[in-house]
Amino acid sequence: MSGRSRLRLGLGVVLALGLLYFFFRSMDFGEVWRALRSADPLLLAGVVAASVVTYVLRSWRWGELMAPLARVPFKDLFSATVVGFMA
């Protein structure tokens, strides 16, 4: 790993940790845990399944839109879609 790559990795880690602290600094994790324990597991599983299906369909759509330009493997389309929504 070159020095420049190490520097970029280090800056990325520092930035990620700083943003995690910024977003979670006032969160009551005990309250979050209580809310998760009282949630309906079947409903949570349904939401996760619906989200995955949505990302799969969006990835497929991007593949169809890009097909005239280039064939992109579905794995790459799915990764890009999920990372894009995460950002």
mmCIF file of the C-alpha atoms, coordinates in Angstrom:
data_MODEL
# 
_entry.id   MODEL 
# 
loop_
_atom_site.group_PDB 
_atom_site.id 
_atom_site.type_symbol 
_atom_site.label_atom_id 
_atom_site.label_alt_id 
_atom_site.label_comp_id 
_atom_site.label_asym_id 
_atom_site.label_entity_id 
_atom_site.label_seq_id 
_atom_site.pdbx_PDB_ins_code 
_atom_site.Cartn_x 
_atom_site.Cartn_y 
_atom_site.Cartn_z 
_atom_site.occupancy 
_atom_site.B_iso_or_equiv 
_atom_site.pdbx_formal_charge 
_atom_site.auth_seq_id 
_atom_site.auth_comp_id 
_atom_site.auth_asym_id 
_atom_site.auth_atom_id 
_atom_site.pdbx_PDB_model_num 
ATOM 1  C CA . MET A 1 1  ? 0.000   0.000   0.000   1.00 0.00 ? 1  MET A CA 1 
ATOM 2  C CA . SER A 1 2  ? 1.496   3.322   -1.049  1.00 0.00 ? 2  SER A CA 1 
ATOM 3  C CA . GLY A 1 3  ? 1.815   6.321   1.239   1.00 0.00 ? 3  GLY A CA 1 
ATOM 4  C CA . ARG A 1 4  ? -0.887  8.189   -0.629  1.00 0.00 ? 4  ARG A CA 1 
ATOM 5  C CA . SER A 1 5  ? -3.308  5.258   -0.241  1.00 0.00 ? 5  SER A CA 1 
ATOM 6  C CA . ARG A 1 6  ? -2.569  5.051   3.480   1.00 0.00 ? 6  ARG A CA 1 
ATOM 7  C CA . LEU A 1 7  ? -3.192  8.774   3.856   1.00 0.00 ? 7  LEU A CA 1 
ATOM 8  C CA . ARG A 1 8  ? -6.539  8.541   2.044   1.00 0.00 ? 8  ARG A CA 1 
ATOM 9  C CA . LEU A 1 9  ? -7.536  5.525   4.131   1.00 0.00 ? 9  LEU A CA 1 
ATOM 10 C CA . GLY A 1 10 ? -6.553  7.296   7.340   1.00 0.00 ? 10 GLY A CA 1 
ATOM 11 C CA . LEU A 1 11 ? -8.483  10.424  6.394   1.00 0.00 ? 11 LEU A CA 1 
ATOM 12 C CA . GLY A 1 12 ? -11.509 8.318   5.501   1.00 0.00 ? 12 GLY A CA 1 
ATOM 13 C CA . VAL A 1 13 ? -11.407 6.537   8.863   1.00 0.00 ? 13 VAL A CA 1 
ATOM 14 C CA . VAL A 1 14 ? -11.031 9.806   10.775  1.00 0.00 ? 14 VAL A CA 1 
ATOM 15 C CA . LEU A 1 15 ? -13.875 11.392  8.811   1.00 0.00 ? 15 LEU A CA 1 
ATOM 16 C CA . ALA A 1 16 ? -16.130 8.360   9.353   1.00 0.00 ? 16 ALA A CA 1 
ATOM 17 C CA . LEU A 1 17 ? -15.448 8.295   13.100  1.00 0.00 ? 17 LEU A CA 1 
ATOM 18 C CA . GLY A 1 18 ? -16.038 12.041  13.361  1.00 0.00 ? 18 GLY A CA 1 
ATOM 19 C CA . LEU A 1 19 ? -19.354 11.797  11.525  1.00 0.00 ? 19 LEU A CA 1 
ATOM 20 C CA . LEU A 1 20 ? -20.454 8.808   13.618  1.00 0.00 ? 20 LEU A CA 1 
ATOM 21 C CA . TYR A 1 21 ? -19.731 10.797  16.776  1.00 0.00 ? 21 TYR A CA 1 
ATOM 22 C CA . PHE A 1 22 ? -21.562 13.841  15.379  1.00 0.00 ? 22 PHE A CA 1 
ATOM 23 C CA . PHE A 1 23 ? -24.703 11.893  14.459  1.00 0.00 ? 23 PHE A CA 1 
ATOM 24 C CA . PHE A 1 24 ? -24.876 9.649   17.543  1.00 0.00 ? 24 PHE A CA 1 
ATOM 25 C CA . ARG A 1 25 ? -23.631 12.015  20.265  1.00 0.00 ? 25 ARG A CA 1 
ATOM 26 C CA . SER A 1 26 ? -27.080 12.737  21.712  1.00 0.00 ? 26 SER A CA 1 
ATOM 27 C CA . MET A 1 27 ? -28.668 9.330   21.102  1.00 0.00 ? 27 MET A CA 1 
ATOM 28 C CA . ASP A 1 28 ? -30.060 7.397   24.040  1.00 0.00 ? 28 ASP A CA 1 
ATOM 29 C CA . PHE A 1 29 ? -28.970 3.862   23.175  1.00 0.00 ? 29 PHE A CA 1 
ATOM 30 C CA . GLY A 1 30 ? -31.020 2.419   26.043  1.00 0.00 ? 30 GLY A CA 1 
ATOM 31 C CA . GLU A 1 31 ? -34.161 3.867   24.477  1.00 0.00 ? 31 GLU A CA 1 
ATOM 32 C CA . VAL A 1 32 ? -33.163 2.502   21.065  1.00 0.00 ? 32 VAL A CA 1 
ATOM 33 C CA . TRP A 1 33 ? -32.672 -0.963  22.567  1.00 0.00 ? 33 TRP A CA 1 
ATOM 34 C CA . ARG A 1 34 ? -36.081 -0.798  24.314  1.00 0.00 ? 34 ARG A CA 1 
ATOM 35 C CA . ALA A 1 35 ? -37.760 0.233   21.054  1.00 0.00 ? 35 ALA A CA 1 
ATOM 36 C CA . LEU A 1 36 ? -36.114 -2.636  19.151  1.00 0.00 ? 36 LEU A CA 1 
ATOM 37 C CA . ARG A 1 37 ? -37.117 -5.157  21.821  1.00 0.00 ? 37 ARG A CA 1 
ATOM 38 C CA . SER A 1 38 ? -40.743 -4.021  21.712  1.00 0.00 ? 38 SER A CA 1 
ATOM 39 C CA . ALA A 1 39 ? -40.940 -4.073  17.898  1.00 0.00 ? 39 ALA A CA 1 
ATOM 40 C CA . ASP A 1 40 ? -42.807 -6.828  16.078  1.00 0.00 ? 40 ASP A CA 1 
ATOM 41 C CA . PRO A 1 41 ? -40.167 -9.178  14.563  1.00 0.00 ? 41 PRO A CA 1 
ATOM 42 C CA . LEU A 1 42 ? -42.455 -10.188 11.704  1.00 0.00 ? 42 LEU A CA 1 
ATOM 43 C CA . LEU A 1 43 ? -43.022 -6.560  10.769  1.00 0.00 ? 43 LEU A CA 1 
ATOM 44 C CA . LEU A 1 44 ? -39.273 -5.834  10.925  1.00 0.00 ? 44 LEU A CA 1 
ATOM 45 C CA . ALA A 1 45 ? -38.554 -8.845  8.695   1.00 0.00 ? 45 ALA A CA 1 
ATOM 46 C CA . GLY A 1 46 ? -41.168 -7.604  6.236   1.00 0.00 ? 46 GLY A CA 1 
ATOM 47 C CA . VAL A 1 47 ? -39.579 -4.169  6.091   1.00 0.00 ? 47 VAL A CA 1 
ATOM 48 C CA . VAL A 1 48 ? -36.129 -5.664  5.512   1.00 0.00 ? 48 VAL A CA 1 
ATOM 49 C CA . ALA A 1 49 ? -37.480 -7.952  2.779   1.00 0.00 ? 49 ALA A CA 1 
ATOM 50 C CA . ALA A 1 50 ? -39.302 -5.067  1.078   1.00 0.00 ? 50 ALA A CA 1 
ATOM 51 C CA . SER A 1 51 ? -36.125 -2.965  1.194   1.00 0.00 ? 51 SER A CA 1 
ATOM 52 C CA . VAL A 1 52 ? -34.026 -5.731  -0.364  1.00 0.00 ? 52 VAL A CA 1 
ATOM 53 C CA . VAL A 1 53 ? -36.595 -6.275  -3.112  1.00 0.00 ? 53 VAL A CA 1 
ATOM 54 C CA . THR A 1 54 ? -36.660 -2.530  -3.778  1.00 0.00 ? 54 THR A CA 1 
ATOM 55 C CA . TYR A 1 55 ? -32.871 -2.374  -4.100  1.00 0.00 ? 55 TYR A CA 1 
ATOM 56 C CA . VAL A 1 56 ? -32.857 -5.419  -6.387  1.00 0.00 ? 56 VAL A CA 1 
ATOM 57 C CA . LEU A 1 57 ? -35.481 -3.849  -8.662  1.00 0.00 ? 57 LEU A CA 1 
ATOM 58 C CA . ARG A 1 58 ? -33.694 -0.515  -8.739  1.00 0.00 ? 58 ARG A CA 1 
ATOM 59 C CA . SER A 1 59 ? -30.417 -2.261  -9.593  1.00 0.00 ? 59 SER A CA 1 
ATOM 60 C CA . TRP A 1 60 ? -32.096 -4.190  -12.411 1.00 0.00 ? 60 TRP A CA 1 
ATOM 61 C CA . ARG A 1 61 ? -33.603 -0.938  -13.720 1.00 0.00 ? 61 ARG A CA 1 
ATOM 62 C CA . TRP A 1 62 ? -30.164 0.715   -13.775 1.00 0.00 ? 62 TRP A CA 1 
ATOM 63 C CA . GLY A 1 63 ? -28.825 -2.267  -15.682 1.00 0.00 ? 63 GLY A CA 1 
ATOM 64 C CA . GLU A 1 64 ? -31.574 -1.890  -18.283 1.00 0.00 ? 64 GLU A CA 1 
ATOM 65 C CA . LEU A 1 65 ? -30.979 1.849   -18.575 1.00 0.00 ? 65 LEU A CA 1 
ATOM 66 C CA . MET A 1 66 ? -27.235 1.339   -19.027 1.00 0.00 ? 66 MET A CA 1 
ATOM 67 C CA . ALA A 1 67 ? -27.552 -1.649  -21.400 1.00 0.00 ? 67 ALA A CA 1 
ATOM 68 C CA . PRO A 1 68 ? -27.188 0.423   -24.600 1.00 0.00 ? 68 PRO A CA 1 
ATOM 69 C CA . LEU A 1 69 ? -23.900 1.837   -23.279 1.00 0.00 ? 69 LEU A CA 1 
ATOM 70 C CA . ALA A 1 70 ? -22.338 -1.079  -21.415 1.00 0.00 ? 70 ALA A CA 1 
ATOM 71 C CA . ARG A 1 71 ? -23.200 -4.376  -19.781 1.00 0.00 ? 71 ARG A CA 1 
ATOM 72 C CA . VAL A 1 72 ? -22.535 -4.063  -16.053 1.00 0.00 ? 72 VAL A CA 1 
ATOM 73 C CA . PRO A 1 73 ? -22.662 -7.154  -13.813 1.00 0.00 ? 73 PRO A CA 1 
ATOM 74 C CA . PHE A 1 74 ? -25.672 -7.197  -11.481 1.00 0.00 ? 74 PHE A CA 1 
ATOM 75 C CA . LYS A 1 75 ? -23.393 -7.509  -8.434  1.00 0.00 ? 75 LYS A CA 1 
ATOM 76 C CA . ASP A 1 76 ? -21.753 -4.194  -9.309  1.00 0.00 ? 76 ASP A CA 1 
ATOM 77 C CA . LEU A 1 77 ? -25.103 -2.535  -9.991  1.00 0.00 ? 77 LEU A CA 1 
ATOM 78 C CA . PHE A 1 78 ? -26.489 -3.740  -6.654  1.00 0.00 ? 78 PHE A CA 1 
ATOM 79 C CA . SER A 1 79 ? -23.405 -2.557  -4.750  1.00 0.00 ? 79 SER A CA 1 
ATOM 80 C CA . ALA A 1 80 ? -23.543 0.866   -6.371  1.00 0.00 ? 80 ALA A CA 1 
ATOM 81 C CA . THR A 1 81 ? -27.262 1.198   -5.675  1.00 0.00 ? 81 THR A CA 1 
ATOM 82 C CA . VAL A 1 82 ? -26.954 0.302   -2.004  1.00 0.00 ? 82 VAL A CA 1 
ATOM 83 C CA . VAL A 1 83 ? -23.914 2.541   -1.485  1.00 0.00 ? 83 VAL A CA 1 
ATOM 84 C CA . GLY A 1 84 ? -25.678 5.379   -3.300  1.00 0.00 ? 84 GLY A CA 1 
ATOM 85 C CA . PHE A 1 85 ? -28.693 5.172   -1.014  1.00 0.00 ? 85 PHE A CA 1 
ATOM 86 C CA . MET A 1 86 ? -26.445 4.886   2.022   1.00 0.00 ? 86 MET A CA 1 
ATOM 87 C CA . ALA A 1 87 ? -24.697 8.106   1.064   1.00 0.00 ? 87 ALA A CA 1 
# 
